[in-house]
């Protein structure tokens, strides 16, 4: 048996090997080649190939996003259980359809385009502060600061009240890890409760003084759409979901991209020399280091993959990070290629559950990365980066860097 075959055989999502959070890709390569349907002792399976994940995402009749049966044993009757079983991402129609319709009405192409000037001002202000400091943490001082402000603006949250949002988000999403510690569970439950209390107060204020539903996502969610209305619990929990999803994935996209450019200097030089690459570059960053590495579904009908029968009730782990490195889909999948086309990555999922905010996330990544490189083309790491240690959401907790200002700007 080869080393890769043994790696695939021994991998257990419920007992992760040392170093997996830091570098999961050797395991992903082994699974792609030797165990495209990986069975675990708890009865769940993991799919890793691109075509298989694409099939699952598109077939909502065979594969359900509803997590009530899975999450009750994990969380018990708790704030985390209420949140994750009420939010958009872990539900099927009709709740998913109702919430998504209301949400997409506030994220039209015109509405997103209208956000761009404000986003440019925000990014330029952050870059001014980075230049003043000379050395900074590119996560806290840049990548994480952008989506918190963008999502805060969408909900018209007063600036002085945005302080706790990032910590609440990290605690709630941290409780989605495959193996959950008591501390993670306690912090996640406390964060949901605090977040829900804050939003209940914000909703009360917004009911007394409604915003413009064309630009205020909270007001739009409160009003509903075409006769569709959210209950109070659905409203609060899906506000939490939007704030969390919009924050974490975009932070990871920007942080992972800037780190990748330090490891692939030739690609960094290509992007600086040819600013028109930025759109394909953002998609390649999303593929290469997917901000969300793992998804989940449960089978509701019998299906089969590679001769393996999947019974109804089976929990299915979707290895997004592996699928986005599948050699059956991509030439040289472990190489960063900022001009890669086509690039049908699954970082935003696919089908009916395609990320509602994917256009906004792409715009945030495009503006943040391009304007950063335009200002600091010679930036370099000033210390060892530190990843979050989480495996579902892949990103950095710290990315210390030294900025070197250039006298010329290329308007990437």
C-alpha positions, 0 to 999 in steps of 0.5 A: 500500500502506498503512503497516500493510500494509507493516508486516505485509509486512516483519515477520520473527520472525527479525529483529525491528524496532526497538522491537518488544519495547517495543511489539509491538502496532502489528505485531500490529494489522497482522498481524491485518488484513493477514497472518493467516497470515504466512510467513517465509523459514525456512518457518515461519508465524505465526498471529495471529487468536483463532479460529485460535489457539483451533483450533490449541490444541484440535486436538492431532492436527493440531498437535504440541507436540513440539519435538525437531526444532525445538530440536536445531538451535537448542540442539544436544545440550545441557542446554537441549535436554534440558530443553525436550524433556522438560518438560510444555509441549513434549510430546505424549501420553503424556508430557504426559498422564502428567505433567499427571495427576500435577501436577493432583493436587497443584493441586486447587481445595481445595489452592489454596484452602488456600494463600490464608491463607499467600499473604495473609500473604506479600503483607501482609508485602511490603506492610509492607516497601514502606511502610517503604521509601516508594520501591521497585522493584515487580518485585524487591520485590513482583511477583517475590517472590510466586511465588518463595515460592509455588512454593518452598512447593509444593516445600517448598524451604528458604527459605535455598535459594531465592535462585538460583531467580529468576535460573535461571528468567530465564536458562532462559526467556530462551533461548526467545527467537525469536533467541538470542544466544550469551550467552543460550544459555550462561547458559541451559545453565549455569542448567539444569545448576545447577538440575538439580544442586540438584534432584537433591540436593533429591530425594535428601533428600526420598526420605530424608524424604518430605513429605505428597503432599497439600501437597508437589508434589515428593513427589507427583511422585516418587511418581507417580499411579495407576501412572504414574511419572516417570523421574529425568530427567522428574522433574528437568526437569518440576520445573524447568518448574513452577518456571519457569512459575509464577514468570515468568508470575505476576511479569509478570501483577502487574507488567504490571497495576500498570503498566497502572493508572498508564496507565489512571487511570480504570480504577484508580479504578473498581477501587478504588471497586468491589472486586468487579471484581477477578476480571474485572480479573485476566482483563483484565490477562491479556488486555491485556498477556499475560505469555506473548506467543508460543507454538509448534506444528508441523503434523503433518497438512495444514491450511488457514487463510484459503486458505493451505495449511499442510504437515506439518512446518511450524513455527507461531508463535502470536501470543498477544499479537495474538490477545488484541487481535483486534477480531473477538473483542473490542470496542475491544481496545486499551482496558483494561476491567476489567469486560470480559465475556465475556473468552475470552483465551488467556493460559493457552492452551486445550485439553489444554495449558491452563495447569495452574496457571491457578487458582493464578496467578489467585489470586496476581494477585487477592490481590497486586493487590487488597491492593496497591491497598487499601494504596497507592491513590495509588501512582505511578511514581517513574522510567522503567519498564524492560521485560525486552527479551524478546518471548516473555515480556512483563514489566518488569525494573524498575518504580520506584514511590513508595508513599503510604499511605492511612488507610482500607482498602476490603478490595478 
